[in-house]
């Protein structure tokens, strides 16, 4: 952010204060100062008697994360990403789509979020299978073969020199006109982003999340089927906003029947008397890839797991509660709508499930560097 002030204001005696030092804006050496993280901006106007009147005071806003300071106390900028965009690898600053892309104009497109661990992409085949299913459901012809898409995903990770991280694979309807008709879009656009992600802090996995039931209902299968991972996520975004306003970590979304469907980005599991219960797909739950892993772990540990309608009451009286999702992984919930779940701490089954999930993610996957 360049700190520039018009000469007319500088002439009036306005100053920029960085820390405890004042710099007159008329001093050209300070016109392009770039404060460090933690600096604040203060514009002051000095009156005839020497008093300073504060006009603006604003903390510095940043749009990108910064790595911790090194031993010399200098912060290292994050390495720019390389993005796959329609068959080419481009720097992130050049990764742009047209304002006429129907993914932007109408949310017309699909996506997958995919994890990779220890040099292997986790459940890549399952994610691509779901991507192809989503495309078929909305009559979107993918411009690449399955093998080409696989290699594009792997090469994007290699280009960014990563071994652990997150992939966002996006297919938009492509460029068209301002009309809604997708027939105007001649070729879909494919975007692949490989980076790192941390949806929740380490403490949240250790201590558990709080959730709140929101008024925004989950879109039913009769409208936009949740089985399609569409770019139109406004329904989930509105629920997320409600959770933010309530000070909760996540939102429980109900379907039109008043049963729990899922959270904004996670599947829901409740544990009662040693058994696990989760909403069925017909309730509006996404057929999550991580959800299927939870089923596998339950079978491996000899824990009964069932798909059944779940109410808010079932969450309130549960012994334990878990959420699962690609970005979230497997994370415990300890409070819902102000009610403490179980002991208020992650329970024994939750702890075992999380530990086993982490082991599985490190055991294999589609090799990236082979």
VMD Tcl script that draws the C-alpha trace (Angstrom):
set ca {
  {0.00 0.00 0.00}
  {1.58 3.29 -1.08}
  {0.93 6.14 1.29}
  {0.37 9.20 -0.83}
  {-1.25 12.47 0.17}
  {-2.24 15.26 -2.20}
  {0.07 18.32 -1.99}
  {-2.90 20.46 -0.97}
  {-3.32 18.41 2.19}
  {0.42 18.21 2.84}
  {0.54 21.99 2.67}
  {-2.01 22.16 5.46}
  {0.42 20.51 7.85}
  {-0.91 16.92 7.73}
  {1.53 14.35 9.01}
  {2.00 10.59 8.95}
  {3.09 8.99 12.20}
  {4.79 5.60 12.14}
  {5.16 4.21 15.64}
  {6.28 7.14 17.77}
  {7.87 9.13 14.92}
  {6.12 11.87 12.97}
  {6.85 12.50 9.31}
  {5.54 15.57 7.53}
  {3.79 14.65 4.31}
  {5.57 17.56 2.68}
  {8.79 15.58 3.11}
  {9.05 13.75 -0.22}
  {11.24 11.04 1.31}
  {8.18 9.72 3.15}
  {5.67 9.79 0.31}
  {6.19 6.11 -0.51}
  {6.73 4.70 2.97}
  {5.50 1.12 3.37}
  {4.84 0.34 7.05}
  {5.54 -3.07 8.52}
  {2.93 -5.36 10.04}
  {1.63 -3.78 13.22}
  {2.21 -0.17 12.11}
  {-0.70 2.19 12.22}
  {-1.54 5.26 10.24}
  {-2.33 8.58 11.91}
  {-2.97 11.80 10.05}
  {-2.57 14.88 12.23}
  {-3.03 18.54 11.58}
  {-0.95 20.92 13.67}
  {-2.76 24.03 14.88}
  {-1.22 27.45 15.51}
  {-0.65 26.72 19.21}
  {1.17 23.47 18.38}
  {-1.61 21.04 19.29}
  {-2.21 18.13 16.96}
  {-5.72 17.09 15.96}
  {-6.06 13.46 14.86}
  {-8.04 13.24 11.64}
  {-7.62 9.57 10.69}
  {-6.27 6.60 12.58}
  {-6.40 3.27 10.86}
  {-4.52 -0.03 11.32}
  {-2.76 -1.42 8.31}
  {-4.86 -3.93 6.39}
  {-3.14 -6.84 4.66}
  {-4.53 -9.15 2.01}
  {-1.92 -11.94 2.10}
  {-0.36 -13.91 4.88}
  {3.27 -13.28 5.77}
  {5.74 -15.85 7.00}
  {7.22 -15.39 10.49}
  {10.24 -13.14 10.77}
  {13.61 -14.81 10.22}
  {16.62 -14.54 12.50}
  {17.37 -11.05 11.14}
  {13.87 -9.91 12.03}
  {12.79 -9.56 8.40}
  {9.49 -11.05 7.25}
  {9.72 -13.21 4.13}
  {7.03 -12.71 1.51}
  {5.05 -15.78 0.50}
  {6.27 -17.33 -2.73}
  {3.90 -16.46 -5.61}
  {1.85 -19.43 -6.77}
  {1.83 -21.02 -10.18}
  {-1.71 -21.66 -11.42}
  {-2.95 -24.08 -14.06}
  {-5.29 -22.14 -16.36}
  {-6.72 -23.75 -19.50}
  {-3.69 -25.85 -20.31}
  {-1.01 -23.37 -19.28}
  {0.91 -22.71 -16.08}
  {0.87 -19.02 -15.26}
  {1.97 -16.85 -12.31}
  {-0.88 -16.09 -9.94}
  {-0.83 -12.41 -10.92}
  {-1.63 -13.45 -14.49}
  {-4.25 -16.08 -13.61}
  {-7.37 -14.24 -14.73}
  {-10.76 -15.14 -16.15}
  {-13.03 -13.11 -18.38}
  {-15.78 -10.96 -16.87}
  {-18.05 -12.82 -19.31}
  {-17.24 -16.24 -17.82}
  {-20.51 -17.78 -16.66}
  {-18.78 -19.15 -13.59}
  {-18.43 -15.52 -12.48}
  {-21.73 -14.24 -13.87}
  {-23.97 -17.07 -12.67}
  {-21.96 -19.47 -10.51}
  {-22.28 -21.88 -13.45}
  {-19.56 -24.44 -12.87}
  {-18.27 -27.08 -10.51}
  {-15.30 -27.64 -8.24}
  {-13.47 -30.10 -6.02}
  {-11.34 -29.48 -2.96}
  {-8.59 -32.09 -2.67}
  {-5.89 -32.68 -0.05}
  {-2.40 -34.00 -0.51}
  {-0.20 -35.34 2.27}
  {3.44 -36.40 2.40}
  {3.88 -36.32 -1.37}
  {0.64 -38.14 -2.22}
  {-2.78 -36.85 -3.32}
  {-5.46 -38.23 -1.00}
  {-8.36 -40.03 -2.71}
  {-7.71 -38.32 -6.05}
  {-9.69 -40.89 -8.04}
  {-12.75 -40.44 -5.83}
  {-12.59 -36.67 -6.20}
  {-12.29 -36.86 -9.97}
  {-15.16 -39.34 -10.10}
  {-17.35 -36.87 -8.23}
  {-16.19 -34.03 -10.49}
  {-17.24 -36.01 -13.55}
  {-20.58 -36.85 -11.92}
  {-21.20 -33.18 -11.14}
  {-20.33 -32.23 -14.72}
  {-22.66 -34.83 -16.16}
  {-25.50 -33.70 -13.91}
  {-25.32 -30.10 -15.14}
  {-24.57 -31.03 -18.78}
  {-21.03 -29.66 -18.69}
  {-18.61 -31.31 -21.11}
  {-15.18 -31.44 -19.49}
  {-12.47 -30.37 -21.97}
  {-9.91 -32.86 -20.63}
  {-9.71 -36.61 -20.18}
  {-9.45 -38.17 -16.72}
  {-5.76 -38.96 -17.23}
  {-5.04 -35.44 -18.48}
  {-6.80 -33.95 -15.47}
  {-4.83 -36.21 -13.13}
  {-1.52 -35.14 -14.63}
  {-2.54 -31.47 -14.56}
  {-3.31 -31.73 -10.84}
  {0.00 -33.44 -10.07}
  {2.05 -31.04 -12.20}
  {0.42 -28.02 -10.54}
  {1.61 -29.32 -7.19}
  {5.09 -29.93 -8.57}
  {5.26 -26.43 -10.04}
  {4.64 -25.07 -6.53}
  {7.16 -27.43 -4.90}
  {4.69 -28.72 -2.28}
  {4.33 -32.03 -0.46}
  {1.42 -31.17 1.85}
  {-1.45 -28.90 0.97}
  {-4.78 -28.31 -0.70}
  {-5.95 -28.28 -4.31}
  {-8.89 -26.30 -5.63}
  {-9.95 -27.75 -8.98}
  {-12.49 -25.55 -10.77}
  {-14.35 -26.00 -14.05}
  {-16.46 -23.05 -15.20}
  {-19.00 -23.06 -18.01}
  {-16.69 -20.69 -19.84}
  {-17.03 -17.40 -21.67}
  {-20.43 -16.48 -23.06}
  {-22.62 -13.42 -23.35}
  {-24.68 -11.73 -20.65}
  {-27.57 -14.09 -21.27}
  {-28.22 -17.05 -19.01}
  {-28.23 -19.68 -21.76}
  {-25.17 -21.96 -21.31}
  {-25.30 -22.82 -25.02}
  {-23.57 -19.48 -25.59}
  {-20.46 -20.77 -23.80}
  {-18.33 -22.62 -26.32}
  {-15.58 -24.04 -24.10}
  {-15.35 -24.65 -20.33}
  {-12.43 -23.19 -18.41}
  {-10.27 -25.35 -16.11}
  {-8.42 -23.80 -13.18}
  {-6.21 -25.67 -10.70}
  {-4.76 -24.01 -7.60}
  {-2.32 -25.82 -5.28}
  {-1.47 -24.15 -2.00}
  {-1.56 -24.67 1.76}
  {-4.64 -24.37 3.95}
  {-5.55 -24.41 7.63}
  {-9.30 -24.14 8.12}
  {-9.07 -24.40 11.90}
  {-6.30 -23.82 14.40}
  {-4.44 -26.63 16.17}
  {-6.21 -25.66 19.41}
  {-9.62 -26.18 17.80}
  {-8.73 -29.76 16.89}
  {-7.57 -30.32 20.46}
  {-10.38 -28.50 22.26}
  {-13.29 -28.70 19.82}
  {-15.52 -26.28 17.93}
  {-18.71 -24.45 18.78}
  {-21.60 -24.57 16.32}
  {-24.89 -22.74 16.03}
  {-28.08 -23.61 14.16}
  {-28.82 -20.97 11.52}
  {-32.01 -19.86 9.81}
  {-30.63 -20.38 6.30}
  {-31.88 -23.77 5.11}
  {-29.87 -26.24 3.06}
  {-30.91 -26.33 -0.57}
  {-32.98 -29.45 -1.13}
  {-32.43 -32.10 -3.84}
  {-35.48 -30.74 -5.64}
  {-33.74 -27.41 -6.22}
  {-29.96 -27.50 -6.66}
  {-29.01 -31.01 -5.61}
  {-26.24 -30.93 -2.97}
  {-24.65 -33.88 -4.76}
  {-23.44 -31.35 -7.34}
  {-20.46 -29.38 -6.03}
  {-21.53 -26.21 -7.77}
  {-19.73 -22.88 -7.83}
  {-22.97 -21.39 -6.52}
  {-22.22 -21.60 -2.79}
  {-24.19 -18.54 -1.73}
  {-26.52 -20.72 0.33}
  {-23.57 -21.91 2.40}
  {-22.03 -18.44 2.50}
  {-25.21 -16.97 4.01}
  {-25.16 -19.67 6.69}
  {-21.49 -18.94 7.35}
  {-22.31 -15.25 7.82}
  {-24.91 -16.18 10.45}
  {-22.34 -18.29 12.29}
  {-19.87 -15.40 12.21}
  {-22.46 -12.99 13.60}
  {-23.18 -15.45 16.41}
  {-19.51 -15.90 17.26}
  {-19.62 -19.62 16.42}
  {-16.99 -21.65 14.56}
  {-19.47 -23.36 12.23}
  {-23.16 -23.46 11.35}
  {-25.62 -26.33 11.50}
  {-27.90 -26.16 8.45}
  {-31.34 -27.72 8.51}
  {-33.34 -29.03 5.56}
  {-36.96 -28.10 4.84}
  {-38.14 -30.87 7.18}
  {-36.23 -29.35 10.09}
  {-33.63 -32.13 10.24}
  {-29.91 -31.44 10.16}
  {-28.42 -31.71 6.69}
  {-24.82 -30.65 7.19}
  {-22.65 -27.68 8.11}
  {-21.52 -25.00 5.67}
  {-18.52 -27.06 4.55}
  {-18.67 -30.26 6.59}
  {-20.66 -33.42 7.17}
  {-22.04 -33.96 10.68}
  {-21.74 -37.01 12.95}
  {-23.18 -37.50 16.43}
  {-22.06 -40.24 18.81}
  {-24.43 -41.73 21.36}
  {-23.85 -44.81 23.53}
  {-20.89 -45.87 21.44}
  {-22.67 -45.62 18.06}
  {-22.22 -43.04 15.31}
  {-25.11 -41.44 13.42}
  {-25.02 -39.13 10.40}
  {-27.63 -37.59 8.10}
  {-28.34 -39.53 4.88}
  {-27.63 -38.05 1.47}
  {-31.38 -37.66 0.97}
  {-31.46 -35.21 3.89}
  {-29.31 -32.79 1.88}
  {-25.88 -33.96 2.97}
  {-23.03 -33.97 0.49}
  {-21.59 -37.39 -0.29}
  {-18.29 -36.29 1.18}
  {-15.03 -38.05 0.41}
  {-13.86 -37.55 4.00}
  {-17.32 -38.69 5.13}
  {-16.69 -42.03 3.42}
  {-13.33 -42.29 5.20}
  {-15.11 -41.85 8.54}
  {-17.33 -44.81 7.60}
  {-14.23 -46.87 6.80}
  {-12.56 -45.97 10.09}
  {-15.70 -46.83 12.05}
  {-15.82 -50.26 10.43}
  {-12.12 -50.79 11.11}
  {-12.56 -49.86 14.79}
  {-15.68 -51.98 15.16}
  {-17.95 -49.00 15.81}
  {-21.49 -49.16 14.43}
  {-22.34 -46.25 12.12}
  {-25.78 -45.50 10.68}
  {-27.35 -43.01 8.29}
  {-30.49 -41.55 9.85}
  {-32.35 -38.28 10.22}
  {-30.84 -36.17 12.99}
  {-32.52 -33.33 14.86}
  {-31.03 -30.50 16.88}
  {-32.16 -32.42 19.96}
  {-29.96 -35.35 18.91}
  {-26.95 -33.04 18.79}
  {-27.77 -31.49 22.17}
  {-27.93 -34.87 23.94}
  {-25.04 -36.49 22.07}
  {-22.07 -37.87 23.95}
  {-19.78 -36.59 21.20}
  {-20.04 -34.78 17.88}
  {-17.72 -34.72 14.86}
  {-17.48 -32.82 11.59}
  {-15.69 -34.02 8.47}
  {-14.64 -32.37 5.24}
  {-11.68 -32.18 2.90}
  {-10.54 -28.79 4.17}
  {-11.66 -29.35 7.78}
  {-10.46 -32.99 7.87}
  {-12.02 -34.54 11.03}
  {-12.67 -32.12 13.89}
  {-14.65 -32.43 17.17}
  {-17.55 -30.23 18.29}
  {-18.02 -29.51 21.99}
  {-20.86 -26.98 22.06}
  {-24.02 -26.48 19.99}
  {-26.42 -23.56 20.43}
  {-24.93 -22.86 23.84}
  {-25.36 -26.46 25.05}
  {-22.25 -28.33 26.11}
  {-21.93 -31.64 24.27}
  {-20.89 -34.54 26.48}
  {-18.16 -33.49 28.87}
  {-17.37 -30.35 26.89}
  {-14.18 -31.94 25.59}
  {-13.45 -34.19 22.59}
  {-14.59 -37.69 23.58}
  {-12.71 -40.99 23.28}
  {-14.29 -42.06 19.99}
  {-13.61 -38.65 18.45}
  {-9.98 -38.80 19.54}
  {-9.57 -42.29 18.04}
  {-11.26 -41.28 14.79}
  {-9.08 -38.21 14.38}
  {-5.88 -40.08 15.15}
  {-6.70 -42.87 12.71}
  {-7.68 -40.39 10.00}
  {-4.30 -38.71 10.28}
  {-2.56 -42.07 9.98}
  {-4.55 -42.97 6.85}
  {-3.74 -39.70 5.12}
  {-0.04 -40.44 5.47}
  {-0.23 -44.03 4.28}
  {-0.64 -43.54 0.55}
  {-2.29 -41.50 -2.14}
  {-1.51 -40.84 -5.77}
  {2.27 -40.19 -5.89}
  {3.23 -36.65 -6.88}
  {6.96 -37.06 -7.24}
  {7.53 -40.48 -8.79}
}
mol new
graphics top color blue
foreach p $ca { graphics top sphere $p radius 0.5 }
foreach p [lrange $ca 0 end-1] q [lrange $ca 1 end] { graphics top cylinder $p $q radius 0.2 }
display resetview
